[in-house]
């Protein structure tokens, strides 16, 4: 096999990158160790958020929303998207001041954000009972996908429609280099040549990058090396996986159909209707970092330890306004791993000093929702398309050597301050 591009990882970000490369006329193979969307993407909340912390992330978020609602037009595969809009809610003076500043910046970057009038939040959202003292910002652009697997399946179907070959249940064992340049890769079943390899392996991004080795070395199927505490992290891929959890309640009255997303920023909690019940998730102040490199080779997201007590505490924080959040008759409790970076921004671009190796990771809680735009922009960069969105600010080269401790400390801080990055 000698494709132009190989993408490692069939989550939303990897599949989007593969699809957009194929749409630009490249031959593409996607290699997935398990099944498409079986790790973080299949456990996402499905929320798309137009208000972001800087101009580039805002542009990517809004572009991704546009690509989602028009998916059937350009990808030629149907995708159902709930055009719900969302409310950003702040109940404290401090967070209200923060939201007003954020709204002003976001409008300057093109986002449609307005302050909701008295009672508008309660009128639009049946599950939230405000007292009128909270600040609510209305974001009409925001959408959600009811089941995250719907986007993964649509992307996989569109990939196949446009000529991408998808290899499932096939682990990469080596990324081959010659003179430091990527020449191809090996899996447990085959070898293939390619001068461009994209590492979109999610929480396993660093492990996959560590598989790059000179091709004259003997092939190795051993587990990748594990950095010792205090040692510099792998080849300039500064990501730290952190656990994230959400739940869906049993069906409840008044929650059928599409309703706006609500994000209560002072509680770091998000809510939306789901399967006739209520989805509740959030960003805990002391999250659990999980490095797959320190786990057995068989470790998968299904092995991630979950803690329902964390979500019950979050529910209690908003129970006065959202009674269902205080009851939590749980129908599903799920979790995944966010890849966090020291500055809270994506890592997307070429790996320094390894020509041909690219990374699409560092999702920071927005990988699913920004995947369509990141994949498009990264594919444009890889194929050197004129007029592409410049995402060079997201290059992995922006980070120098970092210890594991520094990565974890900074990644945990970014996670805990997702709604309050100041």
C-alpha positions as CSV (number, residue, x, y, z in Angstrom):
1,X,0.0,0.0,0.0
2,X,1.3,3.4,-0.9
3,X,-1.2,6.1,-0.1
4,X,-0.4,9.8,-0.1
5,X,-1.5,10.2,3.6
6,X,-2.1,7.8,6.5
7,X,-4.2,8.9,9.4
8,X,-3.8,7.0,12.7
9,X,-7.0,7.2,14.7
10,X,-10.6,7.1,13.6
11,X,-12.2,9.5,16.0
12,X,-14.0,12.5,14.8
13,X,-10.7,14.5,14.3
14,X,-8.9,11.8,12.5
15,X,-11.8,11.0,10.2
16,X,-12.4,14.6,9.4
17,X,-8.8,15.1,8.5
18,X,-8.9,12.0,6.3
19,X,-12.1,13.1,4.6
20,X,-10.9,16.6,3.8
21,X,-7.5,15.3,2.5
22,X,-9.5,13.0,0.2
23,X,-11.7,15.9,-0.9
24,X,-8.5,17.6,-1.9
25,X,-7.6,14.7,-4.2
26,X,-5.2,12.7,-2.0
27,X,-5.3,9.0,-1.5
28,X,-5.8,8.3,2.2
29,X,-5.8,5.3,4.5
30,X,-7.1,5.5,8.1
31,X,-5.7,3.0,10.6
32,X,-7.7,2.4,13.7
33,X,-6.7,0.0,16.5
34,X,-10.3,-0.6,17.6
35,X,-13.5,0.7,16.0
36,X,-14.2,4.2,14.7
37,X,-15.3,6.5,17.5
38,X,-14.9,3.8,20.1
39,X,-12.8,6.0,22.5
40,X,-13.4,9.7,23.3
41,X,-15.5,10.7,20.2
42,X,-18.2,8.1,21.0
43,X,-18.5,9.5,24.6
44,X,-18.7,13.2,23.7
45,X,-21.6,15.4,24.7
46,X,-22.1,16.5,21.1
47,X,-22.2,20.2,21.9
48,X,-21.0,22.9,19.5
49,X,-20.1,26.2,21.1
50,X,-19.4,29.4,19.1
51,X,-18.1,31.5,22.0
52,X,-14.4,30.6,22.6
53,X,-11.5,32.2,24.4
54,X,-9.6,33.6,21.4
55,X,-10.2,34.7,17.8
56,X,-8.7,31.6,16.1
57,X,-10.7,29.1,18.2
58,X,-13.8,31.2,17.6
59,X,-13.3,31.0,13.8
60,X,-12.7,27.3,14.0
61,X,-15.8,26.7,16.2
62,X,-18.1,28.8,13.9
63,X,-16.7,27.1,10.8
64,X,-17.3,23.7,12.4
65,X,-20.9,24.6,13.1
66,X,-21.3,25.7,9.4
67,X,-19.8,22.4,8.2
68,X,-22.0,20.4,10.5
69,X,-25.3,21.9,9.4
70,X,-24.3,21.7,5.7
71,X,-22.7,18.3,6.0
72,X,-25.0,16.5,3.6
73,X,-24.3,19.2,0.9
74,X,-20.5,18.9,0.9
75,X,-19.9,15.4,2.3
76,X,-22.8,13.8,0.4
77,X,-23.9,11.9,3.5
78,X,-26.9,12.8,5.8
79,X,-26.3,14.1,9.3
80,X,-29.0,15.3,11.6
81,X,-28.1,18.4,13.7
82,X,-30.2,20.0,16.4
83,X,-30.2,23.7,15.7
84,X,-30.9,24.5,19.3
85,X,-28.9,27.6,20.2
86,X,-27.5,27.9,23.7
87,X,-27.5,30.0,26.8
88,X,-24.4,30.9,28.8
89,X,-25.5,31.6,32.3
90,X,-23.8,33.3,35.2
91,X,-25.3,33.6,38.7
92,X,-22.5,35.4,40.5
93,X,-21.4,39.0,40.1
94,X,-17.8,37.9,39.2
95,X,-18.9,35.4,36.5
96,X,-21.4,37.9,35.1
97,X,-18.6,40.4,34.6
98,X,-16.5,37.8,33.0
99,X,-19.3,36.8,30.6
100,X,-19.9,40.4,29.6
101,X,-16.3,40.8,28.7
102,X,-16.3,37.4,26.8
103,X,-19.4,38.4,24.9
104,X,-17.9,41.7,23.8
105,X,-14.8,39.9,22.5
106,X,-16.8,37.2,20.8
107,X,-18.9,39.7,19.0
108,X,-15.8,41.4,17.8
109,X,-14.6,38.0,16.4
110,X,-18.0,37.6,14.5
111,X,-20.0,35.4,16.9
112,X,-23.7,36.1,17.3
113,X,-24.1,36.7,21.1
114,X,-26.8,38.8,22.8
115,X,-27.9,39.4,26.3
116,X,-31.2,37.6,26.9
117,X,-34.1,39.7,28.2
118,X,-35.9,39.1,31.6
119,X,-37.5,35.7,31.6
120,X,-36.3,34.7,28.2
121,X,-34.2,31.8,29.5
122,X,-37.0,30.2,31.4
123,X,-39.4,30.7,28.5
124,X,-37.1,29.0,26.0
125,X,-35.9,26.2,28.3
126,X,-38.4,24.0,30.1
127,X,-35.8,22.4,32.4
128,X,-34.3,25.6,33.8
129,X,-36.2,27.8,36.2
130,X,-34.3,31.0,36.7
131,X,-35.2,33.8,39.1
132,X,-34.3,36.6,36.7
133,X,-31.2,37.6,38.7
134,X,-28.8,35.5,36.5
135,X,-27.1,36.9,33.4
136,X,-28.0,34.8,30.4
137,X,-26.3,35.2,27.0
138,X,-28.1,33.9,24.0
139,X,-26.0,32.2,21.3
140,X,-28.3,31.3,18.4
141,X,-25.5,29.7,16.3
142,X,-24.9,26.8,18.7
143,X,-26.0,23.3,17.8
144,X,-25.8,19.8,19.1
145,X,-25.7,16.3,17.7
146,X,-28.1,14.1,19.6
147,X,-25.8,11.0,19.6
148,X,-22.1,11.6,19.0
149,X,-21.8,8.3,17.2
150,X,-24.0,9.8,14.5
151,X,-21.2,12.2,13.5
152,X,-18.6,9.4,13.6
153,X,-20.7,7.2,11.4
154,X,-21.4,10.0,9.0
155,X,-17.7,10.8,8.7
156,X,-16.8,7.2,8.2
157,X,-19.4,6.8,5.5
158,X,-18.3,10.0,3.8
159,X,-14.7,8.9,4.0
160,X,-15.6,5.6,2.2
161,X,-17.7,7.5,-0.3
162,X,-14.8,9.6,-1.2
163,X,-12.2,6.8,-1.6
164,X,-10.6,6.7,1.9
165,X,-9.7,3.1,3.0
166,X,-10.5,2.5,6.6
167,X,-8.6,-0.3,8.4
168,X,-10.3,-1.2,11.6
169,X,-9.0,-3.4,14.5
170,X,-5.4,-2.9,13.2
171,X,-2.8,-1.4,15.5
172,X,0.2,0.6,14.3
173,X,3.4,-0.9,15.6
174,X,6.0,1.5,14.0
175,X,6.2,4.7,12.1
176,X,9.2,4.3,9.8
177,X,11.8,7.0,9.3
178,X,14.8,7.3,7.0
179,X,17.1,10.1,7.6
180,X,14.6,11.5,10.1
181,X,11.9,11.7,7.3
182,X,8.7,9.6,7.5
183,X,8.6,6.9,4.9
184,X,5.7,4.8,6.0
185,X,4.4,2.6,8.8
186,X,3.9,-0.9,10.0
187,X,0.8,-2.5,11.5
188,X,0.4,-5.9,13.0
189,X,-0.8,-7.1,9.6
190,X,1.1,-5.1,6.9
191,X,3.6,-2.4,5.9
192,X,2.8,0.6,3.8
193,X,4.7,3.5,2.4
194,X,3.7,7.1,2.9
195,X,5.5,10.3,3.2
196,X,2.8,11.9,5.4
197,X,1.4,10.4,8.6
198,X,-1.1,12.1,10.8
199,X,-1.2,11.2,14.5
200,X,-4.8,11.6,15.6
201,X,-4.7,9.0,18.3
202,X,-6.4,11.0,21.1
203,X,-5.3,10.1,24.5
204,X,-2.7,7.8,22.9
205,X,-1.1,10.6,20.8
206,X,2.2,10.6,22.7
207,X,2.4,6.8,22.5
208,X,1.9,6.8,18.8
209,X,4.5,9.6,18.2
210,X,7.0,7.5,20.2
211,X,6.6,4.8,17.5
212,X,8.6,6.9,15.1
213,X,12.0,5.3,14.5
214,X,14.6,4.9,11.8
215,X,13.6,2.1,9.4
216,X,17.0,0.4,9.4
217,X,16.3,-0.5,13.1
218,X,14.8,-3.9,13.7
219,X,10.9,-3.8,13.8
220,X,9.6,-3.8,17.3
221,X,6.2,-4.8,18.5
222,X,6.9,-3.9,22.1
223,X,5.0,-1.3,24.1
224,X,6.4,2.2,23.5
225,X,8.8,3.6,26.0
226,X,7.5,5.3,29.0
227,X,9.0,8.6,30.1
228,X,10.3,8.5,33.7
229,X,9.0,11.1,36.2
230,X,10.7,14.4,35.6
231,X,12.0,13.5,32.2
232,X,11.1,15.6,29.1
233,X,7.9,14.6,27.3
234,X,7.9,12.8,24.0
235,X,8.6,14.4,20.6
236,X,7.1,17.8,21.1
237,X,3.5,16.6,21.5
238,X,2.5,18.3,24.7
239,X,-0.8,16.7,25.7
240,X,-2.0,15.4,29.0
241,X,-5.1,13.2,29.1
242,X,-7.7,14.1,31.7
243,X,-10.9,12.2,32.6
244,X,-14.3,13.8,31.7
245,X,-17.7,12.5,32.7
246,X,-21.3,13.1,31.9
247,X,-24.7,11.4,32.5
248,X,-28.1,11.2,30.9
249,X,-31.2,10.9,33.1
250,X,-34.2,8.7,32.6
251,X,-36.9,10.3,30.4
252,X,-38.8,13.1,32.1
253,X,-41.8,15.2,31.2
254,X,-41.3,18.2,29.1
255,X,-37.9,17.2,27.6
256,X,-38.9,15.8,24.3
257,X,-37.7,17.6,21.2
258,X,-35.0,20.2,20.6
259,X,-34.3,22.7,23.4
260,X,-31.4,25.1,23.9
261,X,-28.2,24.0,25.6
262,X,-27.6,25.6,28.9
263,X,-24.0,26.2,30.3
264,X,-23.9,27.5,33.9
265,X,-20.4,28.9,33.9
266,X,-20.1,29.6,37.7
267,X,-20.8,25.9,38.3
268,X,-18.8,24.6,35.3
269,X,-21.9,22.6,34.3
270,X,-23.6,22.0,30.9
271,X,-27.1,20.6,30.3
272,X,-29.2,19.7,27.3
273,X,-32.1,17.4,26.4
274,X,-31.0,13.8,25.5
275,X,-33.2,10.7,24.8
276,X,-36.2,12.3,26.5
277,X,-34.2,13.0,29.6
278,X,-31.5,15.5,30.6
279,X,-27.8,15.3,29.9
280,X,-25.6,16.8,32.6
281,X,-21.8,17.1,32.5
282,X,-19.2,19.4,33.8
283,X,-15.6,20.3,34.5
284,X,-14.5,19.3,38.0
285,X,-12.0,21.5,39.9
286,X,-9.7,18.5,40.7
287,X,-9.9,16.2,37.7
288,X,-8.3,12.8,37.3
289,X,-5.3,12.8,34.9
290,X,-4.8,9.5,33.2
291,X,-1.7,8.6,31.2
292,X,-2.3,5.5,29.0
293,X,1.5,5.1,28.8
294,X,1.5,4.0,32.5
295,X,-1.4,1.5,31.9
296,X,-1.3,-2.0,30.4
297,X,-1.2,-2.3,26.6
298,X,-4.8,-3.5,26.7
299,X,-6.0,-0.3,28.4
300,X,-9.0,1.4,26.7
301,X,-11.5,4.1,27.6
302,X,-13.9,1.4,28.9
303,X,-11.3,0.7,31.6
304,X,-11.4,4.4,32.8
305,X,-12.6,4.5,36.4
306,X,-15.7,6.6,36.7
307,X,-17.1,8.4,39.7
308,X,-20.9,9.2,39.7
309,X,-20.4,11.2,43.0
310,X,-18.6,13.9,41.0
311,X,-21.7,14.4,38.8
312,X,-24.1,14.3,41.7
313,X,-22.2,17.2,43.4
314,X,-22.3,19.1,40.1
315,X,-26.0,18.5,39.9
316,X,-26.5,19.8,43.4
317,X,-24.8,23.1,42.3
318,X,-27.6,23.8,39.9
319,X,-30.5,21.9,41.5
320,X,-32.3,25.1,42.6
321,X,-32.7,26.1,38.9
322,X,-32.7,22.6,37.4
323,X,-34.7,20.3,39.7
324,X,-33.9,17.3,37.5
325,X,-30.2,17.8,38.3
326,X,-30.9,17.3,42.0
327,X,-32.8,14.0,41.4
328,X,-30.5,12.3,38.8
329,X,-32.4,9.1,38.0
330,X,-29.4,8.0,35.9
331,X,-30.0,6.1,32.6
332,X,-26.4,6.3,31.4
333,X,-23.1,7.4,33.0
334,X,-20.1,7.6,30.6
335,X,-16.7,9.1,30.5
336,X,-13.7,9.7,28.2
337,X,-10.3,11.3,28.1
338,X,-9.8,14.9,27.0
339,X,-6.3,15.7,25.7
340,X,-5.3,18.9,27.4
341,X,-2.5,21.2,26.5
342,X,-0.6,23.8,28.6
343,X,-2.2,26.7,26.9
344,X,-5.7,25.2,26.3
345,X,-5.4,25.3,22.5
346,X,-5.4,22.5,20.0
347,X,-2.2,20.9,18.7
348,X,-2.4,20.6,15.0
349,X,0.5,20.7,12.6
350,X,3.9,19.2,11.7
351,X,6.0,17.6,14.5
352,X,9.3,19.5,14.8
353,X,12.4,17.7,13.4
354,X,10.3,14.8,12.0
355,X,9.3,15.8,8.4
356,X,6.2,14.0,7.3
357,X,4.8,13.4,10.8
358,X,1.8,15.6,11.7
359,X,-0.4,15.8,14.8
360,X,-4.1,16.4,15.3
361,X,-4.8,16.4,19.0
362,X,-4.9,18.6,22.1
363,X,-8.6,18.9,21.9
364,X,-9.1,20.5,25.3
365,X,-12.8,19.6,25.5
366,X,-13.6,20.9,22.0
367,X,-12.3,18.2,19.7
368,X,-15.6,16.7,18.7
369,X,-17.2,20.0,18.1
370,X,-14.3,21.6,16.3
371,X,-13.3,18.4,14.4
372,X,-14.9,19.4,11.1
373,X,-13.0,22.7,10.9
374,X,-9.7,21.5,12.3
375,X,-9.7,18.6,9.9
376,X,-10.4,20.9,7.0
377,X,-7.7,23.4,8.0
378,X,-5.1,20.7,8.7
379,X,-5.8,19.0,5.4
380,X,-5.4,22.4,3.7
381,X,-2.0,22.8,5.4
382,X,-0.8,19.3,4.6
383,X,-1.8,19.7,0.9
384,X,-0.7,23.3,0.7
385,X,-4.0,24.6,-0.5
386,X,-4.2,28.3,-1.2
387,X,-6.7,30.3,0.8
388,X,-6.7,27.9,3.7
389,X,-7.4,29.0,7.3
390,X,-4.0,29.6,8.9
391,X,-3.7,27.4,12.0
392,X,0.1,27.6,12.3
393,X,-0.4,29.1,15.8
394,X,-1.6,25.6,16.8
395,X,1.7,23.9,15.7
396,X,3.2,21.5,18.2
397,X,6.5,23.5,17.7
398,X,5.2,26.2,20.0
399,X,6.1,24.1,23.1
400,X,9.6,23.4,24.1
401,X,10.6,20.4,26.3
402,X,8.2,19.9,29.2
403,X,8.3,17.4,32.0
404,X,5.4,15.1,32.6
405,X,4.7,16.9,35.9
406,X,4.4,20.3,34.1
407,X,2.2,18.8,31.4
408,X,-0.2,17.4,34.0
409,X,-0.2,20.5,36.2
410,X,-0.9,22.8,33.2
411,X,-3.4,20.4,31.6
412,X,-5.4,20.0,34.8
413,X,-5.5,23.8,35.3
414,X,-6.8,24.3,31.7
415,X,-9.5,21.6,32.3
416,X,-10.6,23.1,35.6
417,X,-10.9,26.6,34.1
418,X,-12.6,25.6,30.8
419,X,-15.4,28.1,31.4
420,X,-13.3,30.6,33.2
421,X,-9.9,30.7,31.5
422,X,-8.8,34.1,32.8
